């Protein structure tokens, strides 16, 4: 199966839900919607994926505004390319041109037979398409022109929507038209509307915001003024279970929010098991299962992640089988086995602030570096184009976090250099179908950073590598120290010959302690340039004092 995760800037990542032996999920492709926040949905039989998006009305002209659209993919499309074009694009056409308020899609839904697609918008518009021919059947305005936060089809003829106006509404689909039916719930601000598998019940997360009411009192005497006082009603977060007609079945939570709970509504989500027998509540990183038979809490698991806040969770499986939960925190998704409480797979794109990339001399492979080193196949005629060939955590390559990696520029040479933030350098050999082989290590000196650096607030210097354009040598910064090596080994062989590196002595200015931030070679490889800062200690004399200078 596949696991879909929504990234920033309108990207949906499709992952192989069966992790590799190392527990890492492989990204199969990315679905590009053109605009974030439009939501996505999968049909009940898995035959279609739909997502809300937008494109510029006039390409290359941002001032022209956005044209909303719903993009449709089939399973076969997801294996056709690393960024497959949609099988079908649904647009609003003339309806959008006649709208005084811009159409910005916020949620999408598919009917049980995948014949109809609905989309809710940020200003209350509701659109309905026929998937067979792509026709826009109807556009209605609802939810007091406030954002539609969720939508689902109860059956082929009934659509349910919820919005920030606090209502959950039912719509009849008659003769290809949407007709407003019953208001199933009047709340305050509906954040989440999650139906169970047979659509007989749905869970609602309703934020009742803080309200202020003014009360007055009568003066007790002629000289006493009337005073107005403000009564503050604190915000509440209410999670309830409702029947198909909106009747309250159970209130799972009715929580007063304190100042410490400001972000709690964004850290709360619900998800049903495939058989509808259990409901998962994720709140502030704690997963709790509730039985739909009596709504009593059962199994619970507290997730620990000091760096990222878990904001989404999705439950799969049945009560009689294995229950698994996918949790999203930032750009990382983890798959948990609720039986053991262990994370069994990790799905992650680059999540570190440090990010570099380089392409091999034959334009066949790309290296990327952040929290791990990844290599991608980018050959145009390859069946694995765009796929991750391997992913190595920094802990398996260097003592510290990798800061740079560069392919040899020599034709046909698939060796590459990597270094970590401490300046530890490794030379690797890549061979198709295998993990890279370490050929040489150049450890950094154990000297501590100079004391003058800390005095100026400099806690770390740059560590990076740069090949000579001919590939016969390379230079590097090891915590700001400039080094250069000549590679005396000829073109790599199979098996590789022992690597022979000769360190070259680089003359630096006298009486200056230099630390560099960047380096580069000239096109002919005859000149190496490096820039940084230097410390010049002034001489001190008996009976006097010296002064020092930082030179940039």
C-alpha positions as CSV (number, residue, x, y, z in Angstrom):
1,X,0.0,0.0,0.0
2,X,0.9,3.7,-0.1
3,X,1.1,6.3,2.6
4,X,0.4,9.9,1.5
5,X,1.7,12.9,3.4
6,X,1.1,16.6,2.7
7,X,4.2,18.8,2.5
8,X,4.4,22.6,2.3
9,X,3.9,24.5,-0.9
10,X,1.3,22.2,-2.4
11,X,3.3,18.9,-2.5
12,X,1.9,15.5,-1.6
13,X,4.5,12.8,-1.0
14,X,3.5,9.2,-1.9
15,X,5.5,6.6,0.1
16,X,5.8,2.8,0.0
17,X,4.0,1.9,3.2
18,X,6.0,-1.3,3.5
19,X,9.4,-0.1,4.9
20,X,12.7,-1.5,3.8
21,X,14.8,-3.7,6.1
22,X,16.3,-0.6,7.8
23,X,12.9,0.7,8.7
24,X,13.1,3.6,6.2
25,X,10.2,4.3,3.9
26,X,10.9,4.8,0.3
27,X,9.4,7.8,-1.4
28,X,7.8,6.8,-4.7
29,X,6.7,10.1,-6.1
30,X,5.5,13.6,-5.4
31,X,2.1,15.0,-6.5
32,X,2.4,18.7,-7.3
33,X,-0.8,20.6,-6.7
34,X,0.5,24.2,-7.2
35,X,-0.9,25.5,-4.0
36,X,-0.9,24.3,-0.4
37,X,-3.9,23.9,2.0
38,X,-6.3,22.4,-0.5
39,X,-6.5,19.0,1.2
40,X,-6.5,15.6,-0.4
41,X,-8.7,12.5,-0.4
42,X,-8.6,8.9,-1.5
43,X,-11.6,7.0,-2.9
44,X,-13.0,4.1,-0.8
45,X,-11.6,1.5,-3.3
46,X,-8.3,3.3,-3.7
47,X,-8.9,3.9,-7.4
48,X,-8.4,7.7,-7.2
49,X,-6.5,10.4,-5.3
50,X,-7.9,13.9,-5.5
51,X,-6.2,17.1,-4.2
52,X,-7.1,20.8,-4.2
53,X,-4.7,23.1,-5.8
54,X,-4.3,26.2,-8.0
55,X,-2.4,27.6,-11.0
56,X,-1.7,31.2,-12.1
57,X,-4.5,32.5,-14.4
58,X,-1.7,33.8,-16.7
59,X,1.5,31.8,-16.5
60,X,4.4,33.8,-15.4
61,X,2.2,36.7,-14.1
62,X,1.7,36.4,-10.3
63,X,-0.5,39.5,-10.4
64,X,-3.1,37.7,-12.5
65,X,-4.3,35.7,-9.5
66,X,-4.8,32.0,-8.9
67,X,-7.2,29.7,-10.8
68,X,-8.5,26.9,-8.5
69,X,-8.5,23.3,-9.6
70,X,-8.9,19.8,-8.3
71,X,-6.3,17.3,-9.6
72,X,-7.0,13.6,-10.0
73,X,-4.5,10.8,-10.1
74,X,-5.0,7.0,-10.5
75,X,-2.7,4.4,-8.9
76,X,-0.9,3.7,-12.2
77,X,0.0,7.4,-12.4
78,X,1.9,7.2,-9.2
79,X,4.5,4.8,-10.7
80,X,4.9,6.5,-14.0
81,X,7.2,9.3,-12.8
82,X,8.7,10.9,-9.8
83,X,6.4,13.8,-10.3
84,X,3.5,12.4,-12.3
85,X,1.1,14.8,-14.0
86,X,-2.5,14.4,-13.0
87,X,-4.8,12.1,-15.0
88,X,-7.5,14.7,-14.9
89,X,-7.9,18.3,-13.9
90,X,-11.2,19.7,-12.7
91,X,-11.7,23.4,-13.1
92,X,-14.4,25.9,-12.1
93,X,-14.4,27.6,-15.5
94,X,-17.0,30.4,-15.9
95,X,-18.3,29.9,-12.4
96,X,-14.9,31.1,-11.0
97,X,-15.0,34.2,-13.3
98,X,-18.4,35.2,-12.0
99,X,-17.4,34.9,-8.3
100,X,-16.9,38.2,-6.5
101,X,-14.9,36.3,-3.8
102,X,-11.8,34.3,-4.9
103,X,-12.2,30.6,-5.0
104,X,-9.5,29.0,-2.8
105,X,-10.0,25.3,-2.2
106,X,-9.7,24.1,1.4
107,X,-11.1,20.6,1.4
108,X,-12.0,17.9,-1.1
109,X,-14.2,14.7,-1.1
110,X,-15.0,11.7,-3.3
111,X,-18.3,10.0,-3.5
112,X,-18.4,6.2,-2.6
113,X,-18.5,5.2,-6.3
114,X,-15.8,7.8,-7.2
115,X,-18.3,9.4,-9.7
116,X,-18.6,12.8,-8.0
117,X,-16.0,15.1,-6.5
118,X,-16.8,18.0,-4.1
119,X,-14.6,20.8,-3.0
120,X,-15.1,23.3,-0.2
121,X,-13.5,26.8,-0.3
122,X,-12.1,29.3,2.1
123,X,-15.0,31.7,1.6
124,X,-17.8,29.2,1.8
125,X,-18.2,28.2,-1.8
126,X,-19.1,24.5,-2.5
127,X,-18.4,23.0,-5.9
128,X,-19.5,19.7,-7.4
129,X,-18.0,17.9,-10.4
130,X,-18.7,14.8,-12.4
131,X,-15.5,12.8,-12.6
132,X,-16.6,10.9,-15.7
133,X,-16.5,14.0,-18.0
134,X,-15.0,16.7,-15.8
135,X,-18.1,18.9,-15.9
136,X,-18.6,21.3,-13.0
137,X,-22.2,20.5,-12.0
138,X,-23.0,23.2,-9.4
139,X,-21.6,25.9,-7.2
140,X,-23.3,27.0,-4.0
141,X,-22.4,29.5,-1.3
142,X,-22.7,28.4,2.3
143,X,-21.3,28.5,5.8
144,X,-21.8,32.3,6.0
145,X,-19.0,32.7,3.5
146,X,-16.6,31.3,6.1
147,X,-14.0,28.5,5.4
148,X,-15.3,25.0,4.7
149,X,-12.9,22.9,6.8
150,X,-14.1,19.4,5.9
151,X,-16.4,17.5,3.6
152,X,-17.4,13.9,3.0
153,X,-20.1,12.0,1.1
154,X,-22.5,10.1,3.4
155,X,-23.7,8.3,0.3
156,X,-23.9,8.9,-3.4
157,X,-26.7,11.5,-2.9
158,X,-25.8,13.2,0.3
159,X,-22.8,15.4,1.1
160,X,-21.8,16.6,4.6
161,X,-19.8,19.8,5.1
162,X,-18.4,21.6,8.2
163,X,-17.0,25.1,8.5
164,X,-15.5,27.8,10.7
165,X,-19.0,29.2,11.0
166,X,-19.7,26.4,13.5
167,X,-22.2,24.4,11.5
168,X,-22.2,20.9,10.1
169,X,-24.6,20.9,7.1
170,X,-26.2,18.2,4.9
171,X,-26.7,18.6,1.2
172,X,-28.9,16.6,-1.2
173,X,-27.7,15.9,-4.7
174,X,-30.7,16.0,-7.0
175,X,-30.5,16.2,-10.8
176,X,-26.8,17.2,-10.7
177,X,-27.6,20.1,-8.3
178,X,-26.7,20.7,-4.7
179,X,-29.7,21.5,-2.4
180,X,-29.2,22.6,1.2
181,X,-30.8,20.2,3.6
182,X,-30.6,20.0,7.4
183,X,-28.1,21.7,9.7
184,X,-26.9,18.7,11.7
185,X,-24.9,20.7,14.3
186,X,-24.6,24.3,15.4
187,X,-21.3,24.7,17.2
188,X,-18.7,27.5,17.3
189,X,-15.7,26.8,15.0
190,X,-15.5,23.3,13.5
191,X,-11.9,22.3,13.1
192,X,-12.3,18.6,12.2
193,X,-15.1,16.4,10.9
194,X,-14.1,12.7,10.6
195,X,-16.6,10.0,9.6
196,X,-16.3,6.3,10.4
197,X,-16.0,3.7,7.6
198,X,-19.7,3.2,7.0
199,X,-20.6,6.9,7.5
200,X,-23.0,6.1,10.3
201,X,-21.1,8.2,12.8
202,X,-18.7,11.1,12.7
203,X,-16.3,12.8,15.2
204,X,-16.3,16.5,15.6
205,X,-13.6,18.8,17.0
206,X,-15.2,22.2,17.9
207,X,-13.3,25.2,19.2
208,X,-15.5,27.5,21.2
209,X,-13.4,30.7,21.4
210,X,-12.9,33.0,24.3
211,X,-15.8,35.4,24.7
212,X,-16.3,38.7,26.5
213,X,-19.7,39.8,27.9
214,X,-20.4,43.2,29.5
215,X,-22.5,43.4,32.6
216,X,-23.6,46.5,34.5
217,X,-25.0,47.2,38.0
218,X,-27.4,49.9,39.1
219,X,-25.9,52.8,41.2
220,X,-26.7,52.7,44.9
221,X,-26.8,56.4,45.2
222,X,-27.3,59.5,43.1
223,X,-23.5,60.3,43.1
224,X,-22.4,56.8,42.1
225,X,-21.7,56.2,38.4
226,X,-22.8,53.2,36.6
227,X,-19.8,50.9,36.0
228,X,-19.4,48.3,33.3
229,X,-17.5,45.1,34.0
230,X,-16.3,42.5,31.5
231,X,-16.9,38.8,32.2
232,X,-14.5,36.6,30.4
233,X,-15.7,33.2,29.2
234,X,-12.6,31.0,28.6
235,X,-12.2,29.1,25.4
236,X,-13.2,25.4,25.2
237,X,-12.2,22.5,23.0
238,X,-15.0,20.0,22.6
239,X,-14.7,16.6,20.9
240,X,-17.9,14.8,20.3
241,X,-19.3,11.7,18.5
242,X,-22.4,12.2,16.5
243,X,-24.8,10.0,14.6
244,X,-25.4,10.4,10.9
245,X,-28.3,12.8,11.6
246,X,-26.1,14.9,14.0
247,X,-27.5,13.5,17.3
248,X,-25.0,13.6,20.1
249,X,-23.8,10.1,21.0
250,X,-20.9,10.9,23.4
251,X,-18.8,13.9,24.4
252,X,-15.2,12.6,24.4
253,X,-13.8,15.9,25.8
254,X,-15.0,19.3,26.9
255,X,-11.9,21.0,28.0
256,X,-11.4,24.6,29.2
257,X,-8.3,26.0,27.6
258,X,-5.7,27.8,29.7
259,X,-2.9,30.1,28.5
260,X,-0.7,27.1,28.2
261,X,-3.2,25.5,25.8
262,X,-3.0,28.1,23.0
263,X,-1.6,25.6,20.5
264,X,-3.6,22.6,21.7
265,X,-6.4,22.8,19.0
266,X,-3.6,22.5,16.4
267,X,-2.1,19.5,18.2
268,X,-5.4,17.5,18.4
269,X,-6.8,15.2,15.8
270,X,-9.0,12.0,15.5
271,X,-9.0,9.0,13.2
272,X,-11.2,5.9,13.0
273,X,-10.1,2.3,12.6
274,X,-11.0,0.6,9.3
275,X,-13.9,-1.3,10.9
276,X,-15.1,1.8,12.8
277,X,-14.8,-0.1,16.1
278,X,-12.2,2.2,17.6
279,X,-11.4,5.9,17.5
280,X,-7.9,7.3,17.9
281,X,-7.4,10.6,19.7
282,X,-4.1,12.3,19.3
283,X,-3.5,15.2,21.6
284,X,-0.2,16.8,22.4
285,X,1.7,13.7,21.3
286,X,-0.4,11.2,23.2
287,X,-2.3,8.5,21.3
288,X,-5.4,7.2,23.0
289,X,-7.7,4.5,21.6
290,X,-11.4,4.6,22.5
291,X,-13.8,1.7,22.0
292,X,-16.9,2.7,20.0
293,X,-18.9,0.2,22.1
294,X,-18.7,2.2,25.3
295,X,-16.3,5.1,24.5
296,X,-14.0,4.2,27.4
297,X,-10.3,4.9,26.9
298,X,-8.1,1.9,26.3
299,X,-4.6,1.6,25.0
300,X,-2.5,4.8,25.3
301,X,1.0,5.8,24.1
302,X,2.9,9.0,24.7
303,X,5.2,9.9,21.8
304,X,8.4,11.7,22.6
305,X,9.9,14.2,20.1
306,X,11.8,17.1,21.6
307,X,12.4,18.8,18.2
308,X,9.0,18.5,16.5
309,X,5.4,18.8,17.5
310,X,3.1,16.0,16.3
311,X,0.2,17.6,14.6
312,X,-1.5,14.8,12.6
313,X,-2.3,11.1,13.1
314,X,-4.0,8.4,11.0
315,X,-5.1,5.0,12.2
316,X,-5.3,1.9,10.0
317,X,-6.2,-1.7,10.7
318,X,-9.0,-3.4,12.6
319,X,-9.8,-4.5,16.1
320,X,-9.2,-8.1,15.3
321,X,-6.0,-7.5,13.3
322,X,-3.0,-5.2,13.7
323,X,-3.5,-1.5,14.5
324,X,-1.0,0.9,13.1
325,X,-0.8,4.7,13.5
326,X,1.1,7.1,11.2
327,X,2.0,10.4,13.0
328,X,3.3,13.5,11.3
329,X,5.6,16.0,12.9
330,X,7.2,18.6,10.6
331,X,8.5,16.8,7.6
332,X,8.8,13.5,9.3
333,X,6.2,10.8,9.5
334,X,6.5,7.7,11.8
335,X,4.5,4.5,11.6
336,X,3.8,2.9,15.0
337,X,2.7,-0.5,16.0
338,X,0.2,0.1,18.8
339,X,0.5,-3.5,20.0
340,X,4.2,-3.0,20.9
341,X,4.3,0.8,21.1
342,X,7.3,0.8,18.8
343,X,8.0,2.9,15.7
344,X,8.4,0.4,12.9
345,X,9.1,2.8,10.0
346,X,10.2,6.3,9.3
347,X,9.2,8.4,6.3
348,X,11.2,11.6,6.0
349,X,12.4,14.1,3.5
350,X,15.2,16.4,4.3
351,X,14.5,18.1,7.6
352,X,17.8,19.7,8.6
353,X,18.5,23.4,8.1
354,X,21.8,22.3,6.5
355,X,21.1,21.2,2.9
356,X,23.5,20.8,0.0
357,X,23.3,18.9,-3.3
358,X,25.7,17.9,-6.0
359,X,25.5,16.0,-9.4
360,X,27.9,13.4,-10.7
361,X,30.1,14.2,-13.7
362,X,27.9,12.0,-16.0
363,X,24.7,13.7,-14.8
364,X,23.4,10.3,-13.7
365,X,23.2,10.7,-9.9
366,X,22.5,13.4,-7.3
367,X,23.8,13.6,-3.8
368,X,21.8,15.5,-1.1
369,X,22.9,16.2,2.4
370,X,21.0,17.2,5.5
371,X,20.2,14.9,8.5
372,X,21.4,12.0,6.2
373,X,23.1,11.5,2.9
374,X,20.9,10.4,0.0
375,X,21.7,9.5,-3.5
376,X,19.1,9.7,-6.3
377,X,19.0,8.2,-9.8
378,X,18.3,11.0,-12.3
379,X,19.0,9.2,-15.6
380,X,16.3,10.1,-18.1
381,X,16.0,6.5,-19.5
382,X,16.2,4.8,-16.1
383,X,13.3,2.8,-14.6
384,X,14.3,4.1,-11.2
385,X,14.6,7.8,-12.2
386,X,14.0,10.0,-9.2
387,X,14.1,7.1,-6.7
388,X,16.3,7.2,-3.6
389,X,19.1,4.7,-4.2
390,X,20.3,4.7,-0.7
391,X,20.0,6.8,2.5
392,X,22.7,6.8,5.1
393,X,22.2,8.5,8.5
394,X,25.1,10.7,9.5
395,X,25.9,8.4,12.4
396,X,26.9,5.7,9.9
397,X,29.3,8.0,8.0
398,X,30.9,10.5,10.4
399,X,31.2,11.3,14.1
400,X,29.1,14.4,13.6
401,X,26.4,15.9,11.4
402,X,27.3,15.9,7.7
403,X,27.8,19.4,6.3
404,X,28.9,18.8,2.7
405,X,29.3,16.1,0.0
406,X,30.7,16.5,-3.5
407,X,31.2,14.2,-6.5
408,X,34.5,14.0,-8.3
409,X,34.3,16.2,-11.5
410,X,36.5,13.7,-13.4
411,X,34.6,12.0,-16.2
412,X,33.4,8.5,-15.3
413,X,34.5,8.9,-11.7
414,X,31.8,8.1,-9.1
415,X,33.9,8.8,-6.1
416,X,32.6,11.5,-3.7
417,X,33.9,13.4,-0.7
418,X,31.9,14.1,2.5
419,X,32.7,16.0,5.6
420,X,30.9,16.6,8.9
421,X,30.7,19.8,10.9
422,X,33.8,19.0,12.9
423,X,35.8,18.7,9.7
424,X,36.1,14.9,9.5
425,X,36.5,14.1,5.8
426,X,35.8,10.8,4.0
427,X,36.4,9.7,0.4
428,X,33.9,7.2,-0.9
429,X,33.4,5.0,-4.0
430,X,29.9,4.6,-5.4
431,X,29.1,1.6,-7.5
432,X,25.5,1.0,-8.8
433,X,23.5,-1.4,-6.8
434,X,25.7,-1.2,-3.7
435,X,26.2,1.1,-0.7
436,X,29.2,3.4,-1.0
437,X,32.6,2.0,0.1
438,X,34.9,4.1,2.3
439,X,38.3,4.6,0.7
440,X,40.0,7.1,3.0
441,X,39.4,9.1,6.2
442,X,41.0,12.4,7.0
443,X,40.2,13.2,10.6
444,X,40.3,16.7,11.9
445,X,42.8,17.8,14.5
446,X,41.7,17.7,18.1
447,X,42.7,21.4,18.7
448,X,40.0,23.4,20.4
449,X,38.6,26.6,18.7
450,X,40.8,29.6,19.5
451,X,39.7,31.6,22.5
452,X,39.5,34.8,20.5
453,X,36.7,33.3,18.4
454,X,34.4,32.9,21.5
455,X,35.2,36.5,22.5
456,X,33.6,37.6,19.3
457,X,30.6,35.2,19.5
458,X,32.0,32.7,16.9
459,X,31.1,29.2,18.1
460,X,31.8,27.2,15.0
461,X,33.7,27.6,11.7
462,X,32.8,26.2,8.3
463,X,33.7,22.6,7.2
464,X,33.3,21.9,3.5
465,X,35.1,20.3,0.6
466,X,35.9,21.4,-3.0
467,X,37.3,19.2,-5.8
468,X,39.9,20.6,-8.2
469,X,38.2,20.9,-11.6
470,X,40.4,18.2,-13.0
471,X,39.5,15.8,-10.1
472,X,43.2,15.3,-9.3
473,X,43.1,17.0,-6.0
474,X,40.7,18.7,-3.5
475,X,40.7,21.4,-0.9
476,X,38.7,21.5,2.3
477,X,37.9,23.6,5.3
478,X,38.2,21.7,8.6
479,X,36.6,23.9,11.2
480,X,37.9,26.9,9.3
481,X,41.4,25.5,8.7
482,X,42.3,25.5,5.0
483,X,43.9,22.2,3.7
484,X,44.7,20.8,0.3
485,X,45.5,17.3,-1.0
486,X,46.8,15.9,-4.2
487,X,45.2,12.6,-5.3
488,X,48.1,10.5,-6.6
489,X,45.8,7.6,-7.5
490,X,44.9,7.4,-11.1
491,X,41.3,6.8,-12.5
492,X,39.4,4.5,-10.1
493,X,39.7,0.8,-10.9
494,X,37.6,-2.3,-10.1
495,X,38.4,-3.3,-7.5
496,X,39.8,0.1,-6.4
497,X,43.5,0.6,-6.0
498,X,44.7,1.9,-2.6
499,X,44.2,5.6,-2.4
500,X,47.3,7.7,-2.1
501,X,46.8,11.3,-1.0
502,X,49.6,13.9,-0.5
503,X,48.8,16.9,1.6
504,X,50.1,20.1,0.2
505,X,51.5,22.9,2.3
506,X,49.6,26.2,1.8
507,X,51.5,29.3,2.8
508,X,49.4,31.7,4.9
509,X,50.1,35.3,5.9
510,X,52.7,35.6,8.7
511,X,51.5,36.6,12.2
512,X,47.9,36.0,11.4
513,X,45.7,33.2,12.7
514,X,43.4,32.5,9.9
515,X,40.0,30.8,9.8
516,X,38.0,30.5,6.6
517,X,34.3,30.3,5.8
518,X,34.3,29.5,2.1
519,X,36.6,28.3,-0.7
520,X,36.6,27.9,-4.5
521,X,38.8,26.9,-7.4
522,X,39.4,28.8,-10.6
523,X,38.1,27.1,-13.8
524,X,41.5,25.9,-14.8
525,X,42.2,24.6,-11.3
526,X,45.4,26.6,-10.9
527,X,44.1,29.1,-8.3
528,X,42.5,28.3,-5.0
529,X,40.7,31.2,-3.3
530,X,39.4,31.2,0.3
531,X,37.8,33.9,2.4
532,X,37.3,34.2,6.1
533,X,38.7,36.1,9.1
534,X,42.1,36.4,10.7
535,X,43.3,37.3,14.2
536,X,46.4,39.4,14.6
537,X,47.7,39.5,18.2
538,X,49.6,42.7,18.9
539,X,53.0,42.3,20.6
540,X,53.2,43.1,24.3
541,X,56.1,44.7,26.0
542,X,57.4,44.6,29.6
543,X,55.6,47.3,31.5
544,X,53.0,47.8,28.8
545,X,50.0,46.1,27.2
546,X,49.2,45.0,23.7
547,X,46.1,45.3,21.5
548,X,44.7,42.7,19.1
549,X,42.7,43.1,15.9
550,X,40.1,40.9,14.1
551,X,40.5,41.2,10.4
552,X,37.7,40.2,8.0
